[in-house]
């Protein structure tokens, strides 16, 4: 349906009471071919690609809250594929290519903005590591540019590039295809597109048990009753451990908080994403003009979504040291997402030891940027029972066999892992 400006204003004044639903609110069926636990970006993307690519239409996405109310709406919206190790490069580049066509594919503007993702180097060691990462990216066919101090200063004039800076800048590495996207728009776009293909999205429906017969999953117990299923996919971000425990599985994962916050909105002042190789601080400006900041996780296991104030202070201090003009801004709000921290910093996409039960988790800090790729690859696994070649390295048993994927330097890692 096409809306004029007057129609949009009229609907807004009415409180959107006559606005058509973007997706249905169906009652649960007694049985589905696939039940996906978790209605975040990854779960919705999985359902969409299952229906679109593999023709599986009898699907339920079971979400204990509301669409967009979990980690999908609690992140800093950064999208990039500038990783160092081949498995992570292949995964994130696969995802980035889907980002580039997502709005057209979903017929919904997810506001993907390839404004560039810049890593700053503050020392000779930083610059060497950035050069190595850039070389690894180029070898994989992913374009990267090593930048001099003068080039960084031209790109981001507000950075403190003086020799007296608290964290002197020597240069940087930029992936110009990286950038940001609107997190809630991603959830809404996938929800609407999946619903149009017949997927049932069951909100406010909490999974309380996983039903097994003879060692095989046959359904889930929910707050709305038992739902039968041939296959069940866990896709619940920071709650993977708790949901897997319903099937008596213990995962190589800890749940940690990752905080972020935004300033009051201001006129455009930063047109790229700025990250630091050493500080683990990242800064961008949203489409509404807010300065978005994030940093290290709180580094203790928890399922709460309430972070510690010292992390906010740490991120703000580092950000203001990099861009002194930020000191004039007031903080508008902060939030924390519960992230799955795998023991090697890489995700898990695999079948579990329980027949018919599959796992998508352990995304650490890379969950949002991997949304479309994760959904596409997980859909392949759920449809065919075997992993796509891109997802093959992310097996659950790699922690037993020693085939871990330690992407050191890709982001801040927990100090106690």
C-alpha positions as CSV (number, residue, x, y, z in Angstrom):
1,X,0.0,0.0,0.0
2,X,1.3,3.5,-0.9
3,X,0.9,6.3,1.6
4,X,1.0,10.0,0.9
5,X,2.5,12.4,3.4
6,X,-1.0,13.5,4.4
7,X,-2.0,9.9,4.9
8,X,1.0,9.2,7.1
9,X,0.3,12.3,9.2
10,X,-3.4,11.3,9.6
11,X,-2.5,7.7,10.7
12,X,0.1,9.1,13.1
13,X,-2.5,11.4,14.7
14,X,-4.9,8.4,15.1
15,X,-2.2,6.5,17.0
16,X,-1.8,4.0,14.0
17,X,-5.1,2.3,15.1
18,X,-6.2,1.8,11.5
19,X,-2.7,1.0,10.2
20,X,-2.6,-2.4,8.5
21,X,-0.6,-5.2,10.2
22,X,2.8,-5.8,8.7
23,X,2.5,-9.5,9.7
24,X,-0.2,-11.8,11.0
25,X,-0.7,-12.7,14.7
26,X,-1.8,-16.4,14.2
27,X,-2.7,-19.0,16.8
28,X,-0.1,-21.8,16.9
29,X,-0.8,-24.9,14.8
30,X,-0.5,-28.3,16.5
31,X,2.5,-29.3,14.3
32,X,5.1,-27.6,12.0
33,X,7.8,-29.0,9.8
34,X,10.3,-26.5,11.4
35,X,10.0,-24.6,14.7
36,X,12.6,-21.8,15.1
37,X,13.1,-20.7,18.7
38,X,13.9,-17.0,18.7
39,X,12.3,-14.2,16.7
40,X,15.4,-12.0,16.4
41,X,17.1,-11.1,13.2
42,X,18.7,-14.5,12.8
43,X,15.6,-16.5,13.5
44,X,13.4,-14.4,11.2
45,X,16.1,-14.5,8.4
46,X,16.3,-18.3,8.8
47,X,12.5,-18.6,8.4
48,X,12.5,-16.3,5.4
49,X,15.3,-18.2,3.5
50,X,13.8,-21.6,4.5
51,X,10.6,-20.5,2.8
52,X,12.0,-18.6,-0.1
53,X,15.1,-20.7,-1.1
54,X,14.1,-24.2,0.1
55,X,10.3,-24.1,-0.3
56,X,9.6,-25.0,3.3
57,X,6.4,-23.1,4.2
58,X,5.1,-24.9,7.4
59,X,7.3,-22.9,9.7
60,X,6.8,-21.3,13.1
61,X,9.1,-18.7,14.7
62,X,8.5,-18.7,18.4
63,X,9.4,-15.5,20.3
64,X,9.0,-15.1,24.0
65,X,8.7,-11.3,23.7
66,X,8.0,-9.1,20.7
67,X,9.7,-8.8,17.3
68,X,12.8,-6.5,17.6
69,X,12.7,-6.5,21.4
70,X,15.8,-8.6,22.0
71,X,19.4,-8.2,20.8
72,X,18.3,-7.2,17.4
73,X,17.3,-3.9,18.9
74,X,20.2,-3.8,21.3
75,X,23.3,-3.4,19.2
76,X,25.3,-0.7,17.5
77,X,24.2,-1.6,13.9
78,X,27.7,-2.0,12.5
79,X,28.1,-4.1,9.3
80,X,31.5,-5.2,8.0
81,X,33.5,-8.2,6.7
82,X,37.1,-7.0,7.5
83,X,38.2,-10.2,9.3
84,X,41.6,-11.9,9.2
85,X,41.0,-15.6,9.2
86,X,39.6,-17.3,6.1
87,X,36.5,-19.0,7.8
88,X,35.4,-15.6,9.3
89,X,36.2,-13.8,6.1
90,X,34.1,-16.2,4.0
91,X,31.2,-16.0,6.5
92,X,31.0,-12.3,6.9
93,X,31.7,-11.5,3.2
94,X,28.8,-13.9,2.3
95,X,26.7,-11.9,4.7
96,X,27.8,-8.5,3.5
97,X,26.9,-9.4,-0.1
98,X,23.4,-10.2,1.1
99,X,23.2,-6.9,3.0
100,X,24.0,-5.1,-0.2
101,X,20.8,-6.4,-1.9
102,X,18.6,-6.9,1.2
103,X,16.3,-3.9,0.9
104,X,15.5,-4.9,-2.7
105,X,15.1,-8.5,-1.8
106,X,12.7,-7.8,1.1
107,X,11.0,-4.8,-0.6
108,X,11.7,-3.0,2.7
109,X,14.2,-0.3,3.4
110,X,16.6,-1.6,6.0
111,X,18.6,1.6,5.6
112,X,21.9,-0.2,4.9
113,X,24.5,2.6,4.6
114,X,28.0,1.5,3.3
115,X,29.6,4.6,4.7
116,X,32.9,2.7,5.5
117,X,34.3,0.9,8.5
118,X,37.6,2.4,9.7
119,X,40.0,0.8,12.1
120,X,42.5,3.2,13.7
121,X,46.1,2.3,14.4
122,X,47.8,3.9,17.4
123,X,51.3,2.4,17.3
124,X,53.8,0.6,15.1
125,X,52.4,-2.7,16.3
126,X,48.8,-1.6,15.5
127,X,49.8,-0.5,12.0
128,X,51.6,-3.8,11.4
129,X,48.5,-5.8,12.5
130,X,46.3,-3.6,10.3
131,X,48.6,-4.2,7.3
132,X,48.5,-7.9,7.9
133,X,44.7,-7.9,8.2
134,X,44.5,-5.8,5.0
135,X,46.7,-8.2,3.1
136,X,44.6,-11.2,4.3
137,X,41.5,-9.4,3.2
138,X,42.9,-8.6,-0.3
139,X,44.1,-12.2,-0.6
140,X,40.5,-13.3,0.0
141,X,39.2,-10.8,-2.6
142,X,37.9,-8.3,0.0
143,X,39.0,-4.8,-0.8
144,X,40.8,-2.9,2.0
145,X,42.8,0.3,2.1
146,X,45.7,1.1,4.5
147,X,45.5,4.8,5.2
148,X,48.1,7.3,6.3
149,X,47.6,9.7,9.1
150,X,46.9,12.5,6.5
151,X,44.3,10.3,4.8
152,X,42.6,9.5,8.1
153,X,42.6,13.2,9.1
154,X,41.0,14.1,5.8
155,X,38.3,11.5,6.1
156,X,37.5,12.3,9.8
157,X,38.6,15.9,10.6
158,X,37.2,15.8,14.1
159,X,39.6,13.0,15.2
160,X,42.4,14.2,17.5
161,X,45.4,13.5,15.2
162,X,47.8,15.8,17.0
163,X,51.1,14.4,18.5
164,X,49.8,15.4,21.9
165,X,46.7,13.3,21.7
166,X,46.1,10.8,24.5
167,X,45.9,8.0,22.0
168,X,48.0,9.3,19.1
169,X,46.8,8.1,15.7
170,X,49.3,6.8,13.1
171,X,46.9,5.7,10.4
172,X,44.1,3.2,9.8
173,X,42.6,0.5,7.7
174,X,39.2,1.1,6.0
175,X,36.7,-1.2,4.4
176,X,34.6,1.2,2.4
177,X,31.8,-1.4,1.7
178,X,31.2,-1.6,5.5
179,X,28.9,0.6,7.4
180,X,25.6,0.5,9.3
181,X,22.0,-0.6,8.9
182,X,18.8,0.1,10.9
183,X,18.4,-2.7,13.4
184,X,14.7,-2.7,14.0
185,X,14.0,-2.3,10.2
186,X,16.0,-5.5,9.7
187,X,13.7,-7.4,12.1
188,X,10.5,-5.8,10.6
189,X,11.6,-6.5,7.0
190,X,12.4,-10.1,7.6
191,X,9.2,-10.6,9.7
192,X,7.0,-9.1,7.0
193,X,8.7,-11.0,4.2
194,X,8.6,-14.3,6.0
195,X,4.9,-13.8,7.0
196,X,4.1,-13.2,3.3
197,X,5.5,-16.6,2.5
198,X,3.3,-18.3,5.1
199,X,5.6,-18.4,8.1
200,X,3.7,-18.2,11.5
201,X,5.3,-15.7,13.8
202,X,4.2,-16.5,17.4
203,X,5.0,-13.5,19.7
204,X,4.7,-13.6,23.5
205,X,5.2,-17.4,23.3
206,X,8.0,-18.7,25.5
207,X,9.5,-22.1,25.0
208,X,9.5,-23.9,28.4
209,X,10.6,-27.4,27.3
210,X,11.9,-29.4,24.4
211,X,9.9,-32.6,23.8
212,X,11.8,-35.7,22.9
213,X,10.9,-39.3,22.0
214,X,13.5,-42.0,21.6
215,X,16.3,-39.5,21.6
216,X,14.7,-37.4,18.9
217,X,13.1,-33.9,19.1
218,X,9.4,-34.1,18.3
219,X,8.3,-30.6,19.5
220,X,8.4,-27.9,22.1
221,X,6.5,-27.0,25.2
222,X,5.4,-23.3,25.2
223,X,3.4,-20.9,27.3
224,X,0.7,-21.4,24.6
225,X,0.8,-25.2,24.8
226,X,2.7,-28.0,23.1
227,X,3.8,-27.5,19.4
228,X,4.9,-30.5,17.4
229,X,7.9,-30.2,15.0
230,X,10.0,-32.4,12.8
231,X,13.0,-30.1,13.3
232,X,13.7,-27.5,16.0
233,X,16.3,-24.7,15.5
234,X,17.7,-22.8,18.5
235,X,18.4,-19.2,17.6
236,X,18.2,-17.2,20.8
237,X,21.4,-15.2,21.0
238,X,22.5,-14.7,24.6
239,X,20.1,-17.4,25.9
240,X,21.5,-20.3,23.9
241,X,22.8,-22.0,27.0
242,X,19.5,-21.8,28.8
243,X,17.4,-23.1,25.9
244,X,19.9,-25.9,25.1
245,X,19.7,-27.0,28.7
246,X,16.1,-27.8,28.1
247,X,17.4,-30.7,26.0
248,X,20.1,-31.5,28.6
249,X,22.8,-30.0,26.5
250,X,25.8,-28.0,27.8
251,X,27.3,-25.6,25.4
252,X,30.9,-24.2,25.2
253,X,29.4,-20.7,25.7
254,X,29.1,-18.0,28.3
255,X,26.6,-15.2,28.3
256,X,28.0,-11.7,28.7
257,X,26.7,-8.2,28.6
258,X,27.7,-5.8,25.8
259,X,26.7,-2.2,26.4
260,X,26.2,0.7,24.1
261,X,24.7,4.2,24.4
262,X,23.8,7.2,22.3
263,X,24.0,10.9,22.6
264,X,21.4,13.5,21.9
265,X,21.0,14.1,18.2
266,X,23.2,16.6,16.4
267,X,23.8,17.7,12.8
268,X,26.0,15.3,10.7
269,X,29.5,15.2,12.1
270,X,30.8,11.7,11.4
271,X,30.1,10.0,8.1
272,X,32.0,6.7,8.7
273,X,32.2,4.1,11.4
274,X,35.3,4.6,13.6
275,X,36.9,1.8,15.6
276,X,40.1,1.4,17.4
277,X,42.6,-1.4,17.1
278,X,43.8,-1.0,20.6
279,X,41.0,0.7,22.5
280,X,38.1,-1.5,21.4
281,X,35.9,1.6,21.2
282,X,33.6,2.2,18.2
283,X,31.8,5.3,17.2
284,X,29.2,6.1,14.5
285,X,26.4,8.5,13.9
286,X,22.8,7.2,13.4
287,X,20.3,8.3,10.8
288,X,18.6,10.4,13.5
289,X,21.9,12.2,14.3
290,X,22.7,10.4,17.6
291,X,26.3,9.5,18.2
292,X,26.4,5.8,18.9
293,X,29.2,4.5,21.2
294,X,30.2,1.0,22.4
295,X,33.2,-0.8,23.9
296,X,34.3,-3.8,25.8
297,X,31.8,-6.3,27.4
298,X,31.2,-6.3,31.1
299,X,33.2,-9.5,31.3
300,X,31.2,-11.5,33.8
301,X,28.6,-14.2,33.0
302,X,25.0,-12.9,33.3
303,X,21.6,-13.1,31.7
304,X,20.5,-9.7,32.8
305,X,20.3,-6.7,30.4
306,X,21.5,-4.2,32.9
307,X,25.1,-3.2,32.5
308,X,27.7,-1.7,34.8
309,X,28.2,2.1,34.8
310,X,32.0,1.8,34.6
311,X,31.8,0.4,31.1
312,X,29.8,3.4,29.9
313,X,32.4,5.7,31.5
314,X,35.3,3.8,29.9
315,X,33.7,3.9,26.4
316,X,32.9,7.6,26.8
317,X,36.4,8.4,28.0
318,X,38.0,6.7,25.0
319,X,35.5,8.2,22.5
320,X,36.1,11.7,23.8
321,X,39.9,11.2,23.6
322,X,39.5,10.2,20.0
323,X,37.0,12.9,19.1
324,X,37.2,15.7,21.7
325,X,34.0,17.4,20.3
326,X,31.9,14.6,21.8
327,X,32.6,16.0,25.3
328,X,29.9,18.7,24.5
329,X,27.2,16.2,24.1
330,X,24.7,14.7,26.6
331,X,24.0,11.0,26.8
332,X,20.5,10.2,25.8
333,X,20.1,6.5,26.7
334,X,22.1,3.3,27.2
335,X,21.3,-0.4,26.8
336,X,22.9,-3.8,27.1
337,X,22.5,-6.9,25.0
338,X,23.2,-10.4,26.2
339,X,25.7,-12.0,23.9
340,X,26.8,-15.7,23.5
341,X,30.5,-15.7,24.0
342,X,32.0,-18.9,22.5
343,X,35.4,-20.0,23.7
344,X,37.1,-19.1,20.5
345,X,35.2,-16.0,19.5
346,X,33.5,-17.6,16.5
347,X,29.9,-18.7,16.0
348,X,28.4,-22.2,16.1
349,X,26.2,-23.4,13.2
350,X,25.6,-27.1,13.5
351,X,23.3,-30.0,14.4
352,X,23.5,-31.0,18.1
353,X,23.8,-34.5,19.5
354,X,20.0,-34.6,19.9
355,X,18.5,-35.7,16.6
356,X,16.4,-33.0,15.0
357,X,17.8,-30.2,17.2
358,X,20.1,-27.6,15.7
359,X,22.0,-24.7,17.1
360,X,22.8,-21.2,15.8
361,X,24.7,-19.3,18.5
362,X,28.0,-18.1,19.9
363,X,28.1,-15.0,17.8
364,X,29.9,-12.9,20.4
365,X,30.1,-9.4,18.9
366,X,29.4,-10.3,15.3
367,X,25.7,-11.2,15.5
368,X,24.1,-8.2,13.8
369,X,26.5,-7.9,10.9
370,X,26.0,-11.6,10.2
371,X,22.2,-11.5,10.2
372,X,21.4,-12.3,6.6
373,X,24.3,-14.7,6.1
374,X,23.5,-16.5,9.3
375,X,19.9,-16.9,8.3
376,X,20.7,-18.2,4.8
377,X,23.3,-20.7,6.1
378,X,21.1,-21.9,9.0
379,X,18.2,-22.4,6.6
380,X,20.4,-24.6,4.5
381,X,21.3,-26.7,7.5
382,X,17.7,-27.0,8.7
383,X,16.5,-27.9,5.1
384,X,19.2,-30.3,4.1
385,X,20.6,-31.6,7.4
386,X,24.1,-30.8,6.4
387,X,26.1,-27.5,6.6
388,X,26.7,-25.2,3.7
389,X,30.4,-25.1,2.7
390,X,30.7,-21.6,4.1
391,X,29.4,-22.7,7.5
392,X,31.3,-26.0,7.6
393,X,34.1,-24.7,9.8
394,X,31.7,-23.6,12.5
395,X,30.9,-27.1,13.9
396,X,30.0,-27.6,17.5
397,X,32.6,-30.4,18.0
398,X,35.5,-28.2,17.0
399,X,36.2,-27.5,20.7
400,X,36.7,-31.2,21.2
401,X,38.8,-31.8,18.1
402,X,41.0,-28.6,18.5
403,X,39.8,-27.0,15.2
404,X,39.0,-23.7,16.8
405,X,38.7,-20.4,14.9
406,X,40.5,-17.8,17.1
407,X,39.9,-14.5,15.3
408,X,42.3,-12.5,17.6
409,X,42.0,-8.8,17.0
410,X,38.6,-8.9,15.3
411,X,37.1,-7.2,18.4
412,X,37.4,-7.1,22.1
413,X,37.6,-10.6,23.6
414,X,36.7,-11.6,27.2
415,X,39.8,-11.5,29.3
416,X,38.8,-14.6,31.2
417,X,38.2,-16.9,28.3
